[in-house]
Amino acid sequence: MGGVTSSVAAKLAFFPPNPPSYRVMVSESSGGSKLRMTDVPERVNVDILKLKTKRETEIVAMFVKNPAASLTVLYSHGNAADLGQMYELLCELSLHLRVNLMGYDYTGYGQSSGKPSEHNTYGDIEAAYRCLVETYGVKEDDVILYGQSVGSGPTLDLASRLSRLRAVVLHSPILSGLRVMYPVKRTYWFDIYKNIDKIALVRCPVLVIHGTADDVVDCSHGKQLWDLCTEKYEPLWVKGGNHCDLELFPEYIRHLKKFILAVEKSARLKNISGPLADNNNKHRMSTDCRDKHRPSTDWLDYSRLRTDCRDKSRSSVDRREKSKKNTETGRKSTSTFDQPEKARNSIDRLGGMVRSAVLCNIGCFKPNAATRKKGLDK
């Protein structure tokens, strides 16, 4: 049964860019002692690495050094992306958040060897974490795990097993793979990334960031995971934010900066009052969200954002524009947060669901155009 589970999960969940957006070569400027990635600018503060995993694969990772950093972020990117596409964004995050940052490609992504699977991603993040500890001397309580969309799976799996972790950031996270497509009330054997069952095991502060207009992974996923957190930090619900554009909103980087500054001041954040240790069950917008919600170019140019965001379907944009017009005329409430999670595919059509699952942008599971025509979309 384990083999069947792995096969179903691989077909359903993993869509590495093909061809990869980069290659790995020996850097001539280093005299053959360092690796570099092609098609991205070579930086003196970025190390390109190849790491062995316990599952006998070799993954590519990048480590961005910031001399002003006291914390290190281990970043697990979303689906349909690789390090070549993420390179500039990760460098920008390291700079603006004043952190060291390690990103890595999952098995079968970019120039990492092997075939992608749920359990391979668990081995991948363990290899990246082990490199931080053994190669760079990073302590567990100085590490922040950051998981975006599908990357929330390996992030929460590792976080649930580290007792002294500093903090966790969940960016457009999923409750589980199957729950993205259908609002099931129980966990099935063939489901993957069962974050809903692991979040309560995380013993450090958790920041959840989710867009209220996310039509790939509904905002209710982030809401429920935040509800289940043992140690909550004030969440960020980005009004009007979709699945792959949250970095363009000014409140995104402001809220992350505030979070990083807060965790720098405390080893565990348990004895600090105010929004830092906010365990209030009242769901509220971050104060940052009260500003005008508009794309920001102050810290990150739109042209440098992940290229897979450019493939957004026109139908999704049209739906958002229609919703916006309804709000302006007062005819309809646009609160995604107030609406129940909708079914995306019927659970009794697993075979068709597997064949039709196509991932949008960096995120998760979304039926393709052919499936929508058949009336199987939400």
Secondary structure, DSSP 8 states (H G I E B T S, - for coil): -HHHHHHHHHHHH----SS-S--EEE-GGGTTSSEEETTS---TTEEEEEEE-TTS-EEEEEEE--TT-S-EEEEE--TT--HHHHHHHHHHHHHHHT-EEEEE--TTSTT--S---HHHHHHHHHHHHHHHHHHH---GGGEEEEEEGGGHHHHHHHHTT-SS--EEEEES--S-HHHHHS--SS--TT----HHHHGGG--S-EEEEEETT-SSS-HHHHHHHHHH-SSB---EEETT--SS-GGGSHHHHHHHHHHHHHHHS-SSSTT--GGGG---------GGGGS------SSS-GGGS-GGGGG--HHHHHHHHHHHHHHHTTSS---GGGS----SS-GGGHHHHHHHEEE-TTS-EEE-HHHHHTT---
